[in-house]
Amino acid sequence: MNFRKFLIFLSLGIFMGHAAAQDKVRAAVGQRGNWDTLFISQGTEAGIFKKNNLDVDITWTRGGAETLQAIITDSADVAMANGILGVIGAASKGAPVKIVSAQMTGAGDIFWYVKADSPIKSMKDMNGKTMGFSRPGSSTDLVGRALAEHFKVQPKHISTGGIPDTRTQVMSGQIDAGWSAAPFNFELVSEGKIRIIARGSDVPSLNEQTVRVNAASTKFLKEKRDVARRFMKAYYESIEWVYANPDKSTAFYASFNKTSPEIAKQTIEAFPKAAVTPWPVKGLKQNIEEAVQNKQLAKPMPQAEAEKLLYDFVFQP
């Protein structure tokens, strides 16, 4: 090979190397193993993020403020599955965050349960009782308070962390009612060890309200906008793939969580595609009102101001 050909070969190799390099995205994701928090993992397995020239590094969190804090401190670029009230509160205080999509609209996946021998029979019996939720500002915080208001009771809301931590506190008698999400703890229901006393779907108004959102740091959106656009594109394509390939996606879920195919199939039924569709974000006015009630906002915010403060939709199909 002469020197000229060598230079051409070398430059071609460098070009191909650059073309093959994937952009890294750091994702903080709440509640490891939930159906709706596995879309990135499913998309990675299906090759969708690689097709969009992305390499996603996932850090799992226990949800709530812990997830959002990851992008506020620049430990992550995106924060997935955040309670919308927490994002509203953080953004209103100047945190460098923007909502980039809805993550869950409605709350049919979330439920509250008690030990089988508990005297509590329904949500109506929860007045003065302790009721768990994951973290302040989370969707379980929002839904738990909405349930209390709907059933006109005043429980003591207690932050209990993730699903396993909450189960331990219920079964040991530390709290009266704990939260969970489909299909976690379904086996305990089947075995008669716990009883479900309330579901998020018991509050009709929540069915058209986005309770969880995906957020990104303003630094990431500004400095790597094309990467952010491709990330949200791949996220959307992953959801499309999951629901177009239910046999493969439920098999992945069952393997990831070491559960049965039957449980996996029950799980996808609890998460209709319409509930996890990234756009639009619904019920902003209602969320702002609840953010004021729960003191995430000091005063009401006009919707136009909130939209400017909160949203940056870098990609929509």
C-alpha positions, -999 to +999 in steps of 0.1 A: +000+000+000+015+034-010+015+064+013-014+081-005-036+050-001-026+046+035-037+082+043-071+076+026-075+043+045-065+060+078-089+089+073-117+065+063-111+045+095-112+076+117-144+087+100-160+053+105-149+053+141-165+086+147-197+075+129-199+044+150-194+062+184-227+063+203-238+093+223-242+084+260-273+095+280-274+091+317-309+082+329-322+082+365-353+059+365-376+055+395-389+022+408-368-006+392-388-033+374-422-016+371-438-022+337-437+015+328-401+020+341-387-007+318-393+010+285-357+021+281-345-014+291-370-030+266-359-006+239-322-013+246-329-050+243-347-045+210-318-024+196-339+008+193-315+031+212-286+017+193-304+024+161-307+060+172-270+060+180-275+061+218-260+043+247-281+047+278-267+043+313-295+037+338-293+045+375-323+031+394-338+052+422-366+047+448-387+074+430-399+108+441-374+136+448-345+111+446-350+107+408-354+144+401-324+153+423-302+133+399-307+159+371-307+189+394-272+178+406-261+169+371-257+132+380-281+124+352-294+139+320-329+127+322-351+117+351-379+092+342-411+085+361-413+116+383-444+126+402-456+158+384-461+177+416-425+173+425-414+186+391-438+216+393-424+224+428-388+221+418-391+241+386-410+269+404-381+272+428-356+276+400-344+241+396-329+236+361-355+210+349-381+207+321-408+182+314-401+164+281-431+141+281-459+125+301-449+091+317-482+080+332-517+094+328-543+080+351-534+059+382-550+025+375-516+008+382-513+020+418-531+005+447-532+004+486-534-027+507-536-039+543-527-071+561-554-097+557-563-096+594-565-058+595-599-043+607-596-018+578-620-030+551-619-001+527-605+034+522-635+048+541-619+032+573-586+051+569-595+081+590-566+087+614-547+056+601-512+056+586-511+054+548-478+049+529-465+067+498-431+065+482-416+100+484-429+136+487-440+149+453-443+114+438-473+101+420-481+079+450-481+111+471-506+128+447-528+097+443-529+089+480-540+124+489-566+124+460-580+091+474-583+106+509-601+136+495-624+115+473-634+093+503-635+122+527-611+107+552-579+121+568-552+094+571-517+102+582-496+101+550-462+085+557-432+083+532-423+046+531-400+044+501-401+017+475-424-013+471-403-038+491-397-013+520-434-005+521-444-041+522-420-047+551-436-019+571-471-031+564-464-067+573-445-057+605-474-035+616-454-002+614-481+013+591-517+004+584-518+006+546-491+004+521-489+013+484-479-009+455-481-010+417-492-038+394-482-066+395-460-063+427-477-080+457-504-096+435-490-130+448-497-119+484-533-111+474-537-145+458-523-162+489-547-143+512-520-124+531-530-089+521-562-072+509-565-043+484-585-015+499-582+012+472-569+018+436-559+050+419-587+044+394-612+049+423-608+086+417-625+094+384-608+127+379-573+111+378-581+092+346-575+123+326-547+137+347-510+130+341-495+119+374-460+111+363-437+128+338-402+124+323-379+154+328-345+165+316-320+190+328-320+223+310-282+219+305-287+187+286-315+202+265-294+232+256-260+216+251-271+183+236-304+190+220-300+166+191-291+138+216-322+147+237-343+146+206-330+112+196-335+099+231-371+109+233-376+095+198-361+062+209-382+062+240-414+067+220-403+040+195-397+016+225-432+020+238-445+014+203-424-018+201-435-030+235-472-029+226-467-042+191-448-072+205-466-082+236-453-118+237-417-105+236-422-076+259-440-097+286-413-124+283-387-097+289-406-084+319-410-118+334-373-126+330-362-092+344-384-095+375-380-133+378-418-138+378-442-159+358-455-153+323-490-152+338-481-123+361-464-105+332-496-108+311-517-094+340-492-065+342-495-053+306-533-053+311-529-029+340-509-005+318-530+003+287-509+020+259-530+051+262-519+056+298-482+056+289-484+076+257-458+103+261-479+132+247-498+152+257-494+160+293-529+162+307-546+180+336-520+207+342-546+231+358-556+204+382-520+195+390-512+232+397-541+234+421-529+202+439-494+215+440-507+246+459-527+224+483-498+202+490-474+232+493-452+224+464-463+258+451-466+289+473-494+303+451-514+295+420-496+298+387-513+308+354-513+279+329-495+298+303-467+306+328-466+270+339-463+257+303-434+281+296-417+271+329-422+233+327-423+221+291-397+215+264-409+189+240-378+182+220-396+155+201-431+146+192-441+121+165 
